[in-house]
Amino acid sequence: MGWARSQPCALALAAALAVCAFYYLGGGGETFSSATRRLRATRAAAPPATPPGPARRERTAAGGEAGRALHLLMMFTKAERSPALRGKGQAALRSLLRHGRLRRGDGLHLHLVTDSASRSIGEELLRDAMRGAAFRHQVIIHDVSELTEKLFPIVEAMQKHFSAGSGTYYSDSIFFLSVAMHRIMPKEITQIIQVDLDLKYKANIRDLFEEFDNFQEGAVIGIAREMQPVYRHTFWQYRRENPQTRVGEPPPDGLPGFNSGVLLLNLEAMRRSKLYNQLLEPGMVQKLTEKYHFKGHLGDQDFFTMVGMEHPELFHVLDCTWNRQLCTWWKDHGYSDVFDQYFRCDGEVKIYHGNCNTPIPED
């Protein structure tokens, strides 16, 4: 590791052994490519799978429920120049582990999307956080450049509609990872949750995975409502032309848009959905952006919001307590009269989201 290069050989060897022990005891640290090969080999050796369906479970020989593979993905890039990002990641992982209670046979697969400069920082952060974890876990590293190369041809056309600035930049593609995750992840991974780093967990992460079982027929993504009047503002022209619309209106009867801080991606359903994959086509994206006069800058969140206005059946709406956003920026920028209608969230918070650098309440 980089921090040990200038130290005596004994220290370097000890550090290397510590890293190896972490991955070995935790269930294995792999690159995306090696994990994919292992998953495919396991799949090939297994008996034929039962037909896909909602809430599908493997069963043990005794008839009981087998363990569940819990895939959780986080983005961790440019950390070498951002101590604040490292602090957020550390706090998020600590709270996740503090409340995490997996069942016997479950395994947590942590996917870390990172760049070369941030990789060693991310690995050290994970090693420290996962030390002493009381359940099986595995770390899989994804190189952001490799993912971007695969994403760009799929999302290039939509970037100009949902990215800051007027151009389409290759590096922006990673902000649309969730949109096309089903085309990048190996088919052996059927469900994955993507989360922001600025979160604090107050509930068992396994309970969030149980939300997949509540998806209605046709739903492919689980996501919570946006808790600010962001899209009341973004859809201003469409709202002016359609004064009776629910688009941009607050809950419970309105369509305030979505927030992508917590995303449940049913990859198997995304792959099977003819409608969802049609909506990724450049012509469909262009058609919808013209209909709604839409120009955003929040990447995947904007895409899901616009699609949700047209096809709400594709989404399972998470309760606000699973993504209790704390940012109040729009309250002081023209929407104080309606802000509380969007911001209200009743119930015991399960995940706090400190978006726009908002401090998260201490325990």
Sequence and secondary structure as in RCSB ss.txt:
>XXXX:A:sequence
MGWARSQPCALALAAALAVCAFYYLGGGGETFSSATRRLRATRAAAPPATPPGPARRERTAAGGEAGRALHLLMM
FTKAERSPALRGKGQAALRSLLRHGRLRRGDGLHLHLVTDSASRSIGEELLRDAMRGAAFRHQVIIHDVSELTEK
LFPIVEAMQKHFSAGSGTYYSDSIFFLSVAMHRIMPKEITQIIQVDLDLKYKANIRDLFEEFDNFQEGAVIGIAR
EMQPVYRHTFWQYRRENPQTRVGEPPPDGLPGFNSGVLLLNLEAMRRSKLYNQLLEPGMVQKLTEKYHFKGHLGD
QDFFTMVGMEHPELFHVLDCTWNRQLCTWWKDHGYSDVFDQYFRCDGEVKIYHGNCNTPIPED
>XXXX:A:secstr
 GGGTTS HHHHHHHHHHHHHHHHHHT EEEHHHHHHHHHHHHHHS       TT   B TTS B   EEEEEEE
E SGGG HHHHHHHHHHHHHHHHH    TT EEEEEEEE HHHHHHHHHHHHHHHTT SSEEEEEEEEHHHHHHH
HHHHHHHHHHHHSSSSS  GGGGGGGGGGGGGGTS TT  EEEEE SSEEE S HHHHHGGGGG  TT  EEEEE
 SSTHHHHHTHHHHHH TT  BT  TTTSB  EEEEEEEEEHHHHHH HHHHHTTSHHHHHHHHHHHT   SSTH
HHHHHHHHHH GGGEEEE GGGSEE   GGGGTT TTTHHHHH   S  SEEE GGG      
